[in-house]
Amino acid sequence: MAATGAGFFTAVSSPILRSRLSPSINPKHFVSARLTSRQPVSSTEPPPQPPSSSGNRRLEKKKQEAADTVTKSGGGSEERRLSLKDYFEQSADMIRSVDGGPPRWFSPLDCYSRSDNSPLLLFLPGIDGVGLGLTLHHQRLGEIFDVWCLHIPVLDRTPFTGLVDLVERTVTSENYLSPNRPIYLVGESIGACLALSVAARNPDIDLMLILANPATSFSRSPLQPLIPLMQIMPDQFLLTVPYIVSLMTGLPLKMVMATMEKRLPLQQTVGELSEHFGELSSYISVLVDSLPRETLMWKLQMIGSASAYANSRLHAVKAQTLILSSGRDLVLPSEEEGERLRRTLLKCEIRKFNDSGHALLLEDGVDLVTIIKGASFYRRARCLDYVSDYMPPTPAEFRKIHESNRWTEIATCPVMLSTLENGKIVRGLEGIPSEGPVLFVGYHMLLGWELAPLVARFWAERNILLRGIAHPMMFRKLRDGKLPELSSFDTFRMMGAVPVSATNFYKLFASKSHVLLYPGGMREALHRKGEEYKLFWPEQSEFVRMAARFGATIIPFGVVGEDDISQVLLDYDDLMKIPYFKAEIADLTDEAVKLRTDIEGEVANQDVHLPIILPKLPGRFYFLFGKPIETKGRKHELRSRDKAHELYLEVKSEVEKCLAFLKEKREHDPYRELLPRLIFQATHGFDSDVPTFEL
């Protein structure tokens, strides 16, 4: 039903009714869709009516317009990401056109492209209550979630407990309809308090919380001294409060810094800054409209009660939680609060944004979907499936990851060699099969330095994503301590790494993936002095029969060059002789998940440590992918342990041959050292391929 004025509120007053919002239309033209008959927290309006056929036609037209926009822009949500200007315009329209009535849900039209079985995401807004705080993320979120946003009208005075009841009824109803589907609660500021409160009251419902700068720290906010003053402040002075708040959010400074970092000509810089000041005026106008004096005082008082309510119930929160903390939040002490919540909540991780302000989700460069993917925080069922729930990086995400590791590729200038089916070695990755399942089995260099250029080249040159079998310490820790934060491994998870397990191995092969395996694991990556290019593999096969079950192609490979970029000064044996380092190694090892505890020898569970190394002027990395070994049609043959072990030893021998070949051939590379490569690139361009030895 198309609705304006009171008609709109009638259509969407129920917490289980959604209106569809197009970013290009006025909220007066929302079209509602009835989901269930539950009633709102409080409403004097008549019961909602089902959407009319004309309303449905308008809805479909708007959906088609959105699809046409994607097509014209070349496809892909990253090409049509909205901006702060869109947020300001939509918020202003919504505040002016949607006034009065109780809180209600709406679903933005640009969130309609979701896939099947998408989990529900409920957005709980901050102090403004408009519900458009995810505007910059709508299109990408809409591809993987069913997105509902909570709108709290300016004149609404529903108490915090009433909002908790509203969200709780929505959560329980949707959980009843889809009990095996998780429900995401994304809350910013006071919305985070709302999410925590609902989670505390519903510990048996599968909830996933994403909390941006939670207002649970409101008692320590710099705004606290202003509250008594605002109660007695004359109206003409109170008009300056939105300006103060806008500065405290950090958005104005972010706008200026983003422009200055572009280093544009003076005239363009002045023009862009003028445009930003216009946007800032719109932002302040939105704040003034959404937070008039009475509403502002009501909201500030409600934040205080919300903070106390949520804090008193943190012990009851069982939901998996992801905290997003800004390092330059001038409204709340978010950095310290994030750490407190991480220590307090049962299942909680944190992602820090050191240069961000309070309005984190409105800042350019902050992508909520990328954050969710990096934290392995997306799942469609009760348990995370690292294969079926995985979403490959978009081109923009890959470019960002690649740029962050660009220095490694420039410094080491990798040489990639592959082997054709006839045994001929060629430069490049021509010998790599495009269709999976394919299992790459190779040597793990010191500290895994080969991983970044290896994965990047496969993605860039062949559009092949290598799904690495990784140590579980990249995904969880047994306790807090001295191991790196899990956020340090977000890039690995983004690029497809999965924790080692037979189940994940099976699912990767079943999905015809290109799988990357290092049988030597941590023992190889943390080897001792003088152990370069020595394989530390288990005595018995760990992958052959699984590969044969799916007819996977096995590609043995070797990589050399670690001794050209570093030298180990103190290895594990040396460190264990020093009491301080011995104690550190014991602490680190206790934090990590244990592997291979049922075997003995070199590849048994390894102590976690970091060898002390001496860097060198970077040499060059050399990769050789050996002749593919087919297991297709050998399933029954390789069920025999003896036959499987024979193939296992064959693969190991081929890896050793690859290493020996590269060690010999690199001696004849005129560009093995850094200086000759730099001279070549300076004369031929830094994107040019640097020659190597003759094949």
PLY file of the C-alpha trace (Angstrom):
ply
format ascii 1.0
element vertex 695
property float x
property float y
property float z
element edge 694
property int vertex1
property int vertex2
end_header
0.00 0.00 0.00
1.47 3.36 -0.98
1.10 5.65 1.99
1.59 9.22 3.04
1.09 10.88 6.39
-0.88 8.82 8.90
-1.47 6.14 6.29
2.24 5.31 6.31
2.33 4.88 10.07
-0.66 2.57 9.89
1.09 0.38 7.38
4.30 -0.01 9.33
3.33 0.46 12.98
3.77 -3.23 13.78
7.32 -4.28 14.64
6.88 -7.15 12.21
5.88 -4.96 9.29
8.48 -3.52 7.00
8.43 -0.61 4.59
10.66 -0.56 1.54
12.87 2.49 1.23
14.51 3.44 -2.04
17.52 5.76 -1.70
16.18 7.82 -4.57
12.63 8.41 -3.35
10.93 10.28 -0.56
9.91 8.12 2.42
6.30 9.16 1.70
6.42 6.62 -1.09
7.38 3.62 1.06
5.54 0.39 0.30
4.90 -1.97 3.20
4.83 -5.75 3.22
3.09 -7.65 5.99
5.12 -10.45 7.57
3.03 -11.50 10.55
0.21 -10.15 12.70
2.08 -9.25 15.90
1.15 -5.93 17.39
3.47 -3.00 18.17
4.57 -1.95 21.63
2.01 0.81 21.68
-0.20 2.07 18.90
-3.52 3.83 18.60
-3.64 3.23 14.87
-6.03 0.73 13.23
-4.53 -2.64 12.24
-2.31 -2.64 9.15
-3.69 -3.64 5.78
-1.97 -5.86 3.25
-0.21 -4.07 0.42
-2.37 -3.21 -2.55
-1.66 -4.44 -6.06
-0.76 -0.91 -7.15
1.67 -0.70 -4.26
3.22 -3.98 -5.32
3.62 -2.70 -8.84
5.37 0.41 -7.57
7.60 -1.75 -5.37
8.59 -3.93 -8.32
9.25 -0.81 -10.38
11.59 0.54 -7.73
13.36 -2.81 -7.48
13.83 -2.81 -11.24
15.17 0.75 -11.12
17.71 -0.34 -8.51
18.71 -3.31 -10.67
19.05 -1.05 -13.71
21.34 1.22 -11.71
23.65 -1.72 -10.99
23.65 -2.78 -14.63
24.50 0.70 -15.87
27.34 1.00 -13.40
28.89 -2.22 -14.63
27.57 -4.48 -11.89
28.90 -5.08 -8.40
27.82 -3.26 -5.29
31.17 -1.56 -4.84
30.47 0.54 -7.95
27.30 2.01 -6.44
28.22 2.49 -2.80
26.30 5.37 -1.30
27.92 8.36 0.36
27.46 10.68 3.31
25.48 12.99 1.05
22.96 10.19 0.48
22.77 9.61 4.22
22.11 13.29 4.92
19.46 13.58 2.21
17.65 10.40 3.21
17.72 11.29 6.90
16.38 14.79 6.25
13.55 13.42 4.09
12.71 10.73 6.61
12.62 13.11 9.57
10.39 15.58 7.73
8.06 13.01 6.20
7.87 10.29 8.82
6.93 12.02 12.05
4.82 10.66 14.85
3.65 7.20 15.70
5.52 4.47 17.56
8.88 2.91 16.63
8.74 0.62 13.63
10.89 -1.45 11.25
11.68 -0.66 7.65
13.81 -2.41 5.07
15.73 -0.29 2.52
14.92 -1.13 -1.09
18.60 -1.32 -1.95
18.85 -4.34 0.36
16.71 -6.49 -1.92
19.45 -8.44 -3.68
20.00 -10.94 -0.88
20.79 -14.59 -1.54
18.68 -17.52 -0.40
18.73 -18.41 3.30
20.19 -15.05 4.25
20.15 -14.47 8.01
18.12 -11.62 9.44
19.98 -8.44 10.43
18.28 -5.93 12.71
19.89 -2.51 12.85
19.44 -0.64 16.14
20.27 3.07 15.71
22.15 5.49 17.92
20.85 8.61 19.61
19.32 10.09 16.43
16.91 7.15 16.09
16.46 7.66 12.34
17.62 4.15 11.48
19.75 5.05 8.47
23.14 4.61 10.12
24.00 1.74 7.75
23.25 3.76 4.60
26.82 3.44 3.31
26.62 -0.34 3.78
23.07 -1.12 2.63
23.88 -2.45 -0.81
26.58 -4.90 0.29
24.71 -5.96 3.42
21.61 -6.55 1.34
23.44 -9.18 -0.71
23.99 -11.44 2.31
21.39 -10.36 4.91
17.68 -9.70 5.22
18.10 -6.16 6.58
15.57 -4.46 8.86
16.24 -1.05 10.40
14.54 0.38 13.48
13.11 3.89 13.11
12.26 5.84 16.27
10.30 9.01 15.37
11.52 12.32 16.79
8.48 12.83 19.00
8.34 9.25 20.26
8.85 8.79 24.00
8.94 5.02 24.27
11.18 4.22 27.27
14.25 2.06 26.86
12.52 -0.98 28.34
9.74 -0.52 25.78
12.32 -0.60 22.98
13.80 -3.75 24.50
10.34 -5.32 24.46
9.82 -4.32 20.82
13.10 -5.80 19.62
12.68 -8.85 21.82
9.25 -9.63 20.32
10.70 -9.33 16.84
13.61 -11.59 17.73
11.47 -14.27 19.36
8.95 -14.24 16.51
11.60 -14.51 13.80
13.42 -17.20 15.75
10.18 -19.17 15.93
9.77 -18.88 12.15
13.41 -19.80 11.40
14.88 -21.54 14.47
18.03 -22.68 12.65
18.88 -19.26 11.27
20.96 -16.82 13.36
19.69 -13.30 13.97
22.19 -10.44 13.79
21.76 -7.38 15.99
23.87 -4.46 14.80
23.78 -1.62 17.30
25.65 1.63 17.52
25.92 3.68 20.72
22.60 3.28 22.57
21.60 0.70 19.97
24.45 -1.46 21.29
22.93 -1.25 24.79
19.64 -2.35 23.27
21.30 -5.32 21.55
23.07 -6.42 24.73
19.85 -6.15 26.76
17.88 -8.28 24.31
20.69 -10.84 24.21
20.81 -11.01 28.01
17.06 -11.69 28.16
17.21 -14.34 25.43
20.31 -16.47 26.04
18.80 -19.50 24.27
18.23 -17.70 20.95
21.06 -17.80 18.42
22.07 -14.13 18.30
25.11 -12.51 16.74
25.92 -9.05 18.10
27.90 -6.38 16.25
28.35 -3.36 18.52
29.85 -0.09 17.28
31.15 2.17 20.07
28.67 0.91 22.70
27.11 3.47 25.04
27.65 1.14 27.99
30.44 3.59 28.87
28.09 6.58 28.99
28.81 7.24 32.67
32.36 8.18 31.58
31.33 10.25 28.55
32.58 13.83 28.08
28.92 14.73 27.51
28.07 14.07 31.15
29.01 17.58 32.41
26.88 19.13 29.65
23.64 17.47 30.69
22.91 19.68 33.78
23.92 22.77 31.79
21.58 21.93 28.91
18.66 21.71 31.31
19.06 25.38 32.25
20.60 26.69 29.04
18.54 29.26 27.09
17.22 28.10 23.72
19.50 30.40 21.72
22.58 28.82 23.30
21.17 25.32 23.02
21.27 25.71 19.25
25.07 25.37 19.45
24.83 21.83 20.89
24.38 20.13 17.48
27.55 21.89 16.27
29.46 20.59 19.30
28.10 17.08 18.82
28.92 17.11 15.09
32.53 18.00 15.86
32.73 15.30 18.52
31.56 12.61 16.07
34.75 13.20 14.09
33.04 13.40 10.68
34.09 17.02 9.89
37.76 16.25 10.58
37.52 13.06 8.55
36.13 14.97 5.59
38.96 17.51 5.68
41.68 14.89 6.16
40.35 12.76 3.30
40.54 15.75 0.97
44.02 16.80 2.08
45.38 13.27 1.65
44.40 13.32 -2.03
46.95 16.13 -2.64
44.83 17.69 -5.35
45.64 21.03 -7.00
44.71 24.02 -4.86
41.59 24.92 -6.83
40.24 21.35 -6.66
41.07 21.12 -2.97
39.17 24.33 -2.22
36.22 23.11 -4.30
36.08 19.75 -2.55
36.37 21.36 0.88
33.52 23.70 -0.01
31.43 20.70 -0.99
32.25 19.01 2.33
31.23 22.12 4.25
27.92 21.96 2.43
27.55 18.34 3.49
28.47 19.31 7.05
25.71 21.92 7.05
23.30 19.20 5.96
24.58 16.97 8.76
24.06 19.66 11.38
20.60 20.31 9.96
19.80 16.61 10.36
21.02 16.69 13.97
18.92 19.78 14.72
15.81 18.19 13.19
16.31 14.80 14.83
17.31 16.16 18.25
15.24 19.22 19.24
15.67 20.32 22.83
13.02 18.10 24.42
14.05 15.07 22.38
17.74 15.61 23.09
17.15 15.78 26.84
14.93 12.70 26.68
17.52 10.75 24.69
20.41 11.70 26.99
18.44 10.59 30.02
17.47 7.38 28.23
21.11 6.63 27.36
21.96 6.80 31.04
19.24 4.31 31.93
20.09 2.14 28.92
23.74 1.98 29.94
22.87 0.99 33.50
20.30 -1.58 32.31
22.73 -3.25 29.88
25.70 -3.21 32.25
23.72 -4.91 34.99
22.97 -7.81 32.63
26.28 -8.37 30.87
26.85 -11.57 32.83
23.79 -13.10 31.15
24.90 -12.38 27.57
25.80 -15.65 25.83
25.66 -14.35 22.25
28.70 -14.28 20.01
29.80 -10.63 19.95
31.98 -8.45 17.76
32.96 -5.05 19.18
33.96 -2.22 16.82
35.94 0.38 18.78
37.09 3.80 17.58
40.37 5.19 18.86
39.35 8.84 18.44
35.83 8.78 19.79
35.26 12.12 21.54
31.70 11.22 22.59
32.45 7.98 24.46
35.62 6.29 25.79
35.06 3.55 23.21
38.58 2.17 23.06
38.71 1.39 26.77
35.09 0.22 26.78
35.75 -2.24 23.97
38.51 -3.88 25.98
36.30 -4.02 29.08
33.49 -5.70 27.19
35.89 -8.14 25.55
37.07 -9.25 28.98
33.54 -9.35 30.41
31.52 -11.08 27.71
31.78 -14.82 27.24
32.31 -14.97 23.45
33.63 -11.62 22.34
36.15 -10.32 19.81
37.19 -6.77 19.09
38.23 -4.84 16.00
39.95 -1.52 16.57
39.84 1.54 14.33
42.52 3.77 15.77
41.91 6.78 13.51
38.10 6.71 13.55
35.64 8.84 15.48
32.28 8.15 17.07
30.31 7.90 13.81
32.34 4.87 12.73
29.76 3.36 10.37
29.43 6.64 8.45
33.13 6.98 7.72
34.47 6.41 4.25
36.79 3.41 4.10
34.95 1.48 6.81
33.17 -1.45 5.19
31.02 -3.49 7.55
30.76 -6.49 5.22
34.54 -6.65 4.89
34.86 -6.50 8.68
32.35 -9.32 9.09
34.10 -11.47 6.50
37.56 -10.88 7.98
36.36 -11.82 11.46
34.65 -15.01 10.15
31.49 -13.60 11.67
29.07 -14.60 8.93
27.08 -17.80 9.07
23.70 -18.97 7.83
23.08 -21.74 10.38
23.79 -22.50 14.01
27.41 -23.41 13.34
29.90 -21.63 11.13
30.76 -23.55 7.97
34.13 -22.31 6.73
33.34 -23.58 3.23
29.67 -22.92 2.49
29.54 -19.66 4.51
32.70 -18.29 2.95
32.47 -15.29 0.61
35.47 -14.64 -1.67
36.96 -11.14 -1.63
35.56 -8.63 -4.09
37.98 -7.00 -6.54
38.09 -3.92 -4.30
38.83 -6.02 -1.22
41.56 -7.91 -3.04
43.16 -4.67 -4.26
43.25 -3.36 -0.71
44.78 -6.58 0.61
47.24 -6.70 -2.26
48.34 -3.11 -1.72
48.95 -3.76 1.97
51.36 -6.57 0.99
52.72 -4.88 -2.10
56.09 -4.17 -0.50
56.72 -7.92 -0.10
56.11 -8.57 -3.79
58.23 -5.61 -4.87
61.08 -6.58 -2.57
61.12 -10.28 -3.47
60.03 -10.02 -7.15
58.72 -13.62 -7.25
59.51 -15.95 -10.15
56.60 -18.32 -10.82
57.29 -21.52 -12.75
54.83 -24.32 -13.48
55.00 -27.69 -15.21
52.83 -28.73 -18.14
51.36 -32.22 -18.46
54.19 -33.19 -20.83
56.75 -32.30 -18.14
57.90 -29.02 -19.70
58.64 -26.24 -17.19
57.32 -22.83 -18.24
57.32 -19.40 -16.69
53.97 -18.40 -15.23
51.05 -20.49 -14.02
50.01 -22.07 -17.31
50.47 -25.57 -15.92
47.92 -25.05 -13.14
44.49 -26.69 -13.77
41.61 -24.23 -13.78
39.06 -26.75 -12.54
39.21 -28.26 -9.08
39.54 -30.06 -6.88
43.28 -29.39 -6.84
45.60 -29.96 -3.89
48.84 -27.95 -3.71
51.34 -29.63 -1.38
54.56 -27.82 -0.65
57.33 -26.47 1.53
56.57 -23.84 4.18
59.26 -21.15 4.25
60.38 -19.46 7.45
57.41 -17.62 9.00
55.37 -18.40 5.90
56.79 -15.48 3.93
55.83 -17.14 0.66
52.10 -16.98 1.35
51.35 -13.37 0.37
52.94 -13.40 -3.11
51.75 -16.97 -3.73
48.05 -16.32 -3.05
48.16 -12.90 -4.75
49.65 -14.23 -7.99
47.13 -17.04 -8.27
44.25 -14.62 -7.77
45.61 -11.90 -10.05
46.87 -14.07 -12.93
44.50 -17.05 -12.95
41.54 -15.89 -10.88
42.14 -18.91 -8.64
41.53 -18.64 -4.92
43.83 -20.84 -2.84
42.01 -22.11 0.25
44.79 -22.60 2.77
44.62 -25.24 5.53
45.78 -23.15 8.49
46.66 -23.54 12.16
43.61 -23.06 14.45
45.45 -20.31 16.36
44.46 -18.00 13.49
40.80 -18.55 14.36
40.61 -18.83 18.13
42.70 -18.74 21.27
42.30 -20.83 24.40
42.72 -17.72 26.54
43.83 -14.10 26.36
47.53 -13.55 26.61
50.55 -12.78 24.49
49.54 -14.29 21.16
48.68 -11.77 18.44
45.08 -10.54 18.36
42.81 -12.59 16.12
42.35 -9.45 14.02
45.96 -9.92 12.89
44.78 -12.89 10.83
41.72 -11.26 9.23
43.49 -11.06 5.87
44.18 -14.80 5.89
40.52 -15.53 6.60
39.43 -13.06 3.93
41.57 -14.92 1.39
40.02 -18.27 2.25
42.09 -19.87 5.02
40.27 -22.54 7.05
41.32 -24.23 10.31
42.86 -27.64 9.77
40.39 -30.47 10.23
39.27 -33.54 8.32
35.80 -32.03 7.97
37.04 -28.83 6.35
39.37 -30.84 4.12
36.42 -32.96 2.97
34.17 -29.96 2.31
36.83 -28.12 0.32
37.36 -31.10 -1.95
33.60 -31.59 -2.28
33.26 -27.97 -3.42
36.03 -28.49 -6.02
38.32 -25.91 -4.43
42.02 -25.28 -4.96
43.45 -26.30 -1.58
46.84 -25.28 -0.18
48.46 -27.70 2.28
51.76 -27.67 4.16
52.28 -31.08 5.80
55.29 -29.67 7.70
53.08 -27.05 9.36
54.54 -24.96 12.15
57.64 -27.13 12.49
58.69 -26.16 8.97
57.68 -22.52 9.27
59.61 -22.16 12.57
62.60 -24.28 11.69
66.01 -24.03 13.30
69.28 -22.66 11.97
70.64 -24.66 9.06
67.28 -26.32 8.35
66.34 -24.23 5.32
64.53 -26.26 2.64
64.32 -29.36 4.81
60.93 -31.08 4.87
59.37 -32.07 8.21
56.47 -34.24 7.15
54.61 -36.85 9.21
55.66 -40.44 8.70
52.19 -41.44 7.51
50.06 -39.95 4.76
47.52 -37.32 5.86
45.99 -36.31 2.54
46.38 -38.92 -0.23
43.28 -41.04 0.38
41.09 -37.98 0.89
42.35 -36.52 -2.39
41.74 -39.82 -4.18
38.20 -40.01 -2.87
37.35 -36.86 -4.85
39.73 -37.46 -7.75
41.75 -34.37 -6.85
44.82 -33.37 -8.82
47.89 -33.11 -6.57
50.49 -30.50 -7.45
53.76 -30.67 -5.46
55.66 -27.39 -5.27
58.77 -25.86 -3.80
59.80 -22.30 -3.00
63.22 -20.94 -2.13
64.57 -17.53 -1.20
64.14 -17.21 2.56
67.92 -17.39 3.03
68.22 -14.43 0.64
66.11 -12.13 2.82
67.00 -13.14 6.40
69.28 -15.12 8.67
68.17 -16.82 11.89
70.21 -15.52 14.85
68.38 -17.26 17.72
66.22 -20.28 16.99
64.03 -22.37 19.26
66.94 -24.28 20.77
68.76 -21.03 21.59
65.68 -19.35 23.07
64.90 -22.31 25.33
68.29 -21.84 27.00
67.32 -18.32 28.12
64.90 -18.34 31.11
62.94 -15.27 29.98
62.28 -16.60 26.48
61.58 -20.09 27.82
58.80 -18.70 30.01
57.43 -16.65 27.09
57.31 -19.72 24.84
55.46 -21.69 27.52
52.85 -18.92 27.85
52.35 -18.63 24.10
52.01 -22.37 23.66
49.39 -22.59 26.42
47.23 -20.05 24.58
47.26 -21.88 21.24
45.04 -24.76 20.18
47.04 -28.01 20.18
47.63 -30.08 17.03
49.01 -33.56 16.40
48.99 -34.39 20.09
48.59 -38.09 19.27
51.94 -38.46 17.52
55.56 -38.04 18.48
58.65 -36.75 16.74
59.52 -33.61 14.80
56.00 -32.83 13.61
54.22 -33.36 16.93
52.53 -30.35 18.50
55.04 -27.52 18.26
55.79 -24.89 20.86
54.79 -21.44 19.65
57.71 -19.06 19.40
59.17 -16.36 17.21
62.80 -16.84 16.17
65.05 -13.80 16.25
66.22 -13.03 12.72
68.63 -10.67 11.02
67.16 -9.07 7.86
69.20 -8.90 4.67
68.88 -6.82 1.53
65.95 -8.65 -0.08
66.85 -11.37 -2.51
64.32 -13.07 -4.73
61.64 -15.73 -4.27
61.40 -18.64 -6.70
58.35 -20.93 -7.00
58.16 -24.15 -8.99
54.91 -26.10 -9.31
55.69 -29.65 -10.35
53.92 -31.91 -12.80
50.31 -32.53 -11.76
49.67 -35.97 -10.22
46.21 -37.32 -11.03
44.26 -39.37 -8.52
41.09 -39.56 -10.60
40.17 -43.18 -11.20
42.50 -44.39 -8.44
40.02 -44.24 -5.58
39.87 -48.00 -5.02
43.62 -48.47 -5.56
44.55 -45.79 -3.02
42.29 -47.21 -0.34
45.24 -49.45 0.37
47.43 -47.87 3.02
50.55 -49.15 1.25
49.55 -47.67 -2.11
48.56 -44.40 -0.48
51.89 -44.26 1.32
53.74 -44.86 -1.94
51.99 -41.88 -3.52
52.65 -39.82 -0.38
56.39 -40.49 -0.67
56.23 -39.69 -4.39
54.70 -36.28 -3.65
57.32 -35.60 -0.98
60.09 -36.57 -3.38
58.69 -34.23 -6.04
58.65 -31.32 -3.57
62.30 -31.99 -2.74
63.14 -32.10 -6.47
61.43 -28.73 -6.95
63.52 -27.25 -4.15
66.76 -28.69 -5.55
65.94 -27.39 -9.05
65.29 -23.86 -7.79
68.38 -23.75 -5.55
70.55 -24.67 -8.51
68.91 -22.45 -11.14
68.79 -19.29 -9.03
72.59 -19.22 -9.07
72.31 -18.28 -12.75
69.76 -15.49 -12.28
71.42 -12.12 -13.06
68.60 -10.38 -11.16
68.74 -12.41 -7.98
70.02 -9.43 -5.99
68.02 -6.30 -5.24
70.17 -3.68 -6.99
70.08 -5.23 -10.51
66.28 -5.59 -10.20
65.86 -1.96 -9.18
68.00 -0.80 -12.10
65.96 -2.92 -14.53
62.65 -1.64 -13.14
63.87 1.96 -13.19
64.61 1.68 -16.90
61.68 -0.53 -17.95
58.98 0.48 -15.48
58.21 -0.88 -12.03
55.31 -2.97 -13.34
57.47 -4.74 -15.90
58.42 -8.42 -15.54
62.02 -8.76 -14.43
63.83 -11.55 -16.37
65.34 -14.54 -14.67
67.46 -17.60 -15.53
67.02 -19.53 -18.76
64.80 -22.59 -18.55
0 1
1 2
2 3
3 4
4 5
5 6
6 7
7 8
8 9
9 10
10 11
11 12
12 13
13 14
14 15
15 16
16 17
17 18
18 19
19 20
20 21
21 22
22 23
23 24
24 25
25 26
26 27
27 28
28 29
29 30
30 31
31 32
32 33
33 34
34 35
35 36
36 37
37 38
38 39
39 40
40 41
41 42
42 43
43 44
44 45
45 46
46 47
47 48
48 49
49 50
50 51
51 52
52 53
53 54
54 55
55 56
56 57
57 58
58 59
59 60
60 61
61 62
62 63
63 64
64 65
65 66
66 67
67 68
68 69
69 70
70 71
71 72
72 73
73 74
74 75
75 76
76 77
77 78
78 79
79 80
80 81
81 82
82 83
83 84
84 85
85 86
86 87
87 88
88 89
89 90
90 91
91 92
92 93
93 94
94 95
95 96
96 97
97 98
98 99
99 100
100 101
101 102
102 103
103 104
104 105
105 106
106 107
107 108
108 109
109 110
110 111
111 112
112 113
113 114
114 115
115 116
116 117
117 118
118 119
119 120
120 121
121 122
122 123
123 124
124 125
125 126
126 127
127 128
128 129
129 130
130 131
131 132
132 133
133 134
134 135
135 136
136 137
137 138
138 139
139 140
140 141
141 142
142 143
143 144
144 145
145 146
146 147
147 148
148 149
149 150
150 151
151 152
152 153
153 154
154 155
155 156
156 157
157 158
158 159
159 160
160 161
161 162
162 163
163 164
164 165
165 166
166 167
167 168
168 169
169 170
170 171
171 172
172 173
173 174
174 175
175 176
176 177
177 178
178 179
179 180
180 181
181 182
182 183
183 184
184 185
185 186
186 187
187 188
188 189
189 190
190 191
191 192
192 193
193 194
194 195
195 196
196 197
197 198
198 199
199 200
200 201
201 202
202 203
203 204
204 205
205 206
206 207
207 208
208 209
209 210
210 211
211 212
212 213
213 214
214 215
215 216
216 217
217 218
218 219
219 220
220 221
221 222
222 223
223 224
224 225
225 226
226 227
227 228
228 229
229 230
230 231
231 232
232 233
233 234
234 235
235 236
236 237
237 238
238 239
239 240
240 241
241 242
242 243
243 244
244 245
245 246
246 247
247 248
248 249
249 250
250 251
251 252
252 253
253 254
254 255
255 256
256 257
257 258
258 259
259 260
260 261
261 262
262 263
263 264
264 265
265 266
266 267
267 268
268 269
269 270
270 271
271 272
272 273
273 274
274 275
275 276
276 277
277 278
278 279
279 280
280 281
281 282
282 283
283 284
284 285
285 286
286 287
287 288
288 289
289 290
290 291
291 292
292 293
293 294
294 295
295 296
296 297
297 298
298 299
299 300
300 301
301 302
302 303
303 304
304 305
305 306
306 307
307 308
308 309
309 310
310 311
311 312
312 313
313 314
314 315
315 316
316 317
317 318
318 319
319 320
320 321
321 322
322 323
323 324
324 325
325 326
326 327
327 328
328 329
329 330
330 331
331 332
332 333
333 334
334 335
335 336
336 337
337 338
338 339
339 340
340 341
341 342
342 343
343 344
344 345
345 346
346 347
347 348
348 349
349 350
350 351
351 352
352 353
353 354
354 355
355 356
356 357
357 358
358 359
359 360
360 361
361 362
362 363
363 364
364 365
365 366
366 367
367 368
368 369
369 370
370 371
371 372
372 373
373 374
374 375
375 376
376 377
377 378
378 379
379 380
380 381
381 382
382 383
383 384
384 385
385 386
386 387
387 388
388 389
389 390
390 391
391 392
392 393
393 394
394 395
395 396
396 397
397 398
398 399
399 400
400 401
401 402
402 403
403 404
404 405
405 406
406 407
407 408
408 409
409 410
410 411
411 412
412 413
413 414
414 415
415 416
416 417
417 418
418 419
419 420
420 421
421 422
422 423
423 424
424 425
425 426
426 427
427 428
428 429
429 430
430 431
431 432
432 433
433 434
434 435
435 436
436 437
437 438
438 439
439 440
440 441
441 442
442 443
443 444
444 445
445 446
446 447
447 448
448 449
449 450
450 451
451 452
452 453
453 454
454 455
455 456
456 457
457 458
458 459
459 460
460 461
461 462
462 463
463 464
464 465
465 466
466 467
467 468
468 469
469 470
470 471
471 472
472 473
473 474
474 475
475 476
476 477
477 478
478 479
479 480
480 481
481 482
482 483
483 484
484 485
485 486
486 487
487 488
488 489
489 490
490 491
491 492
492 493
493 494
494 495
495 496
496 497
497 498
498 499
499 500
500 501
501 502
502 503
503 504
504 505
505 506
506 507
507 508
508 509
509 510
510 511
511 512
512 513
513 514
514 515
515 516
516 517
517 518
518 519
519 520
520 521
521 522
522 523
523 524
524 525
525 526
526 527
527 528
528 529
529 530
530 531
531 532
532 533
533 534
534 535
535 536
536 537
537 538
538 539
539 540
540 541
541 542
542 543
543 544
544 545
545 546
546 547
547 548
548 549
549 550
550 551
551 552
552 553
553 554
554 555
555 556
556 557
557 558
558 559
559 560
560 561
561 562
562 563
563 564
564 565
565 566
566 567
567 568
568 569
569 570
570 571
571 572
572 573
573 574
574 575
575 576
576 577
577 578
578 579
579 580
580 581
581 582
582 583
583 584
584 585
585 586
586 587
587 588
588 589
589 590
590 591
591 592
592 593
593 594
594 595
595 596
596 597
597 598
598 599
599 600
600 601
601 602
602 603
603 604
604 605
605 606
606 607
607 608
608 609
609 610
610 611
611 612
612 613
613 614
614 615
615 616
616 617
617 618
618 619
619 620
620 621
621 622
622 623
623 624
624 625
625 626
626 627
627 628
628 629
629 630
630 631
631 632
632 633
633 634
634 635
635 636
636 637
637 638
638 639
639 640
640 641
641 642
642 643
643 644
644 645
645 646
646 647
647 648
648 649
649 650
650 651
651 652
652 653
653 654
654 655
655 656
656 657
657 658
658 659
659 660
660 661
661 662
662 663
663 664
664 665
665 666
666 667
667 668
668 669
669 670
670 671
671 672
672 673
673 674
674 675
675 676
676 677
677 678
678 679
679 680
680 681
681 682
682 683
683 684
684 685
685 686
686 687
687 688
688 689
689 690
690 691
691 692
692 693
693 694
